[in-house]
Amino acid sequence: MTLTPFRPFAVLAFLFALMPAKADVLDQHFSTNNPSATMTVDHSAWERVLSAYVVVSGDGINRFAYGRVTAADKKALKAYLTALQGMKVTALKPDEQRAFWINLYNALTIDVVLDAYPVKTIKDISLGGGFFASGPWKKPLVSVEGKMLSLDNIEHDILRKVWRDARVHYAVNCASISCPNLMAKAFTAGNLDKMLTQGARDYVNHPRGVRVRAGKVTLSRIYSWYRSDFGASDAEVLRHVAGFAEPALKKQLADIDTIDGYDYDWSLNEAK
């Protein structure tokens, strides 16, 4: 019998490839783009999943029918995620890139929930990714341009750092009731700005985003967790919110300059 020789360097190289990319270099790498690029990313497979299973409810909360997703559509979703990982993202124009990352984040989140379903909340899906990690966000799950990325990497180290647009918080969906809506269509370079603004308006004007009672305002915890993206003070955060508010809500906010509290419901955004 011939024994295969042990190659420690090969093992180390394999393990190194599985390690997540350093957060402090991801924004540098993925900030590269090609403004004159004509190449586009095909998100039609993801849009078919969204159109089939996103339920636009009368209460203003979009829900996802996890329990109804067919085996064929689960397979198609995984094939879509594989296709995205094969893209040369840094060769795309900026808006094409941003749509790519938002769709990747949302599709990957749905895939993670489907793999663990049924669950009551995404926080119950523990994939590791660190000693103190809970939920699926810190575990490296995909590889783009040779860099292993977690959901947190995509949101915090790429989307937030590269574009510095607070509206991204209204686009990425964490599969929870209090999260901004999962849109029923995919983001593209052409609809990006419109959908980012629509997502902001839908959330700000819904009680899970902003609620005013007796002259006191309660906001979603998103505005607390990511305070620096929305403003340095309560008054600045409220000005951001007012910028997307409908007239009635804007009038209620006009004389308020402090935030009374924050709230969040982590229940799965499931359409029964």
N, C-alpha and C positions, 0 to 999 in steps of 0.2 A: 504494500500500500504506500502510495506517495503522499506525503504530508505537504499541505500548502504552507509555505513559509509565512511567518507572522511579519506583517509590514506595519510597524507602528506609525510611520509617517502617513501612510494611506488612510489608516483609521483616524488619525488626527485631522486629516484633510476632510474626510467625510463628516466628522462631528462638527468641524468648523463651518461647513456649508450649511448645517442645520441650525446654526446659531442665529438669533435675530440680529439684524443690522443695528449698528449704534445709532441711537436717536439723533445725536448731534451732527450726523453727516447725511441723514436722509433728506433733509430739506435742501442741503447743498446739491446733492446728486440730482434730485427730482425737480429742482428749480430750472434745470436746463430744458429748453424748448426750441421749437423751430417755427417762428411766426408765419413763415411762408409755406409751411407744409400743407399738402392737399390730401394727405392720407386721413381717413376717418375710421372710427371703430364701430363695428357692427354690434349694436345692443338689441337687435330684434328678438333674440332668444329670451333675454331678460324682460323685454316689454311684453312678450306673449305670456310669461309667467305672471307679471303684474296685472295684465288685463284680465286674466283668468281667475285670480285669487284675491286681489285687493277688493274689499267690499267698502264702498263709500257710504257710510251710515248717515242717517238723518241727524244724529247728534253732533256731527262735525268731526268725528274721529274715524279715520280710515283704519279698518281692521284687515287682517290677513287670514284666509281660510286654510290654516296649516293642516287640519284634519282631512281636507278634501284633495290635497295635492296628489296626483297620480304618480306611480312609479316612473312612468315615461317622462313626466315633467321634472321629477327629482333628478333623473339622469341628464335631462337637457340643461338643467341649472348647473350641474357639476361640469358639464361639457363647456358651458359658457364661461365658468370660472377658470377652467383650464385654458381656454382660448385667450382670455384677458392676460393670463400670466405669460403668454408667449409674445405679448406686444412689446415693441420698443417704444415705451411711453415718452422718453425724452426726445424722440423724433417728431412728436406731435405738436400742434399749436396749443397755446395755453388753455383756451376754452375746451378744446377736445380732451386735454389732459384732465382738467378739473371734472368734467362729466365722467371720464373714465374712473377716477378715484371714488366719486360719489356712488356710482353704480356698483363698483367693486365692493365697497363697504356694505351697501345695502343688500346686495345679492349674497355676499358671504355671511352676513348676519342671518338671513333667511335660511341659508343652507345649514348653518350651525344649529338653529332651532329645529329644523326638520330632522336632523340627525338625532336629536335628543328627545323629540316629541313623543309622548305628551309631557309638557312641563307647565307649571303655573306661572313661572317667571323666568326670564333669561338669566337672572342672577343665580338660579339653581344649576346652571350648566357650568360645571367646574372643569376647565381644561388644563389647569396648571398655568405655567408661565412665570412663576415666581413664588417664593415662600408665602407671601402674604396675599397672593392673587386670589380673587373670587370672580366668578363669572368667566366668560370666554375671551375677554378683551385683550389680555396680555400674552396669550399663547400665539407664537408664530404659526400662521396657517397657510400662507401663500408665499410664492417667490416671484418677484418682479425684477427683471434685469439682474438676476443673481442675488437679490437681497431678500432674505426671509423677513416677512412682515406680519405683524399682528393687527387686529382691528384698531388698537390704540395707536400703533405706528401710522396707519393710514389716516386716521382722524387728526391726531395731535401733532405728529411729526411731519406730515406732508400737507394735508388740506389746510390746517390752521396756520402753519408756519409759512408755507409758500405763498398763499394768497391773502391771508390776513383779512378775511371778509367774514364778519360775524354771521352773515346769512347762511353759512355752511351748517350752523347748528339747527337750522330749519330744514335741512336737506338730508342729513344722515339720520338713519332711524335705528333705534336700539330695541325694537320689538316690544315696546311697552306702551301702556295706555297713555301715560303722560308725555311720551315722546312726540315731537312734531310728526305730522302725517307721513307715512310711506306713500309716495305719489303713485297713482295708477298708471303712470307711463315712465319710461326711462329718460334720464337726462341726456341731452346731446349738446354739442357746441351751439346749435341754433336756438334751442329753447332754454339754455342754461340761465341766463339772467332773469327771464320771465318766471321760470319755475322757482328760482331762489327767492324772488320777491313774493310770489304767490304763497310759498311755504311760510314765509315770515308773517304775512297778513293772516293766513288761516290760523296760525298758532297764537299770535298776539290777541286776536279777537275771539279766542275761545277761552272759557274759564280755566282750563288746565294750564294755559299759558299766563293769563293775566286775569285777576279777579279783584274787583273793587266793591267793598261793602262798608257803608257808613263812613266814607271818606278815608278808608284804609285799604291799602293795596297788598295783595298776596301774589307773588310771582312763582312760576315754575323754578325748581332748584337749578335748572340749567343756567339761570342768570346768577346764581351764587357759585356754582361749580366753575364756571368759565367767566367770572366777573370781569377779568381784564379785557376780554374780547368785546364787552358791551359798554364799559365805562369805568372811570376811576372812582366814582361816587354813586350814591343812590340816585341823585338827581340826573347824572349822565346816563345811567341805565334806563331810567324812566323816560328820558328824552329819546333814547333809541327805541324804546317800546312805542312811544307816542308817534314816532315816525311811520309806523305801520298800522296804527289804530284807526278804526272807523270813527266817524264824527262823534257818536254818542260816547264811546270809550275815551276818545281824546279829550272831550269836555270834562269827563270825570277825573282824568289824570292832570288836568291843567293846574290845579292848586295843590297837588301832592308832590313833595320832594323827598320823601323818605319811604322806604320799603318796610312794611310791617312784618312780613314773614315769607317763607318759601314752602312749597309743597311738591310732592311727586308720588305718583302711583306706578309701581314697578310691575303691576299685573300684566300678563301677556296680552298683546293687542290681537287677540284671537276672535275671528268671526265664527260664531257657533253655527 
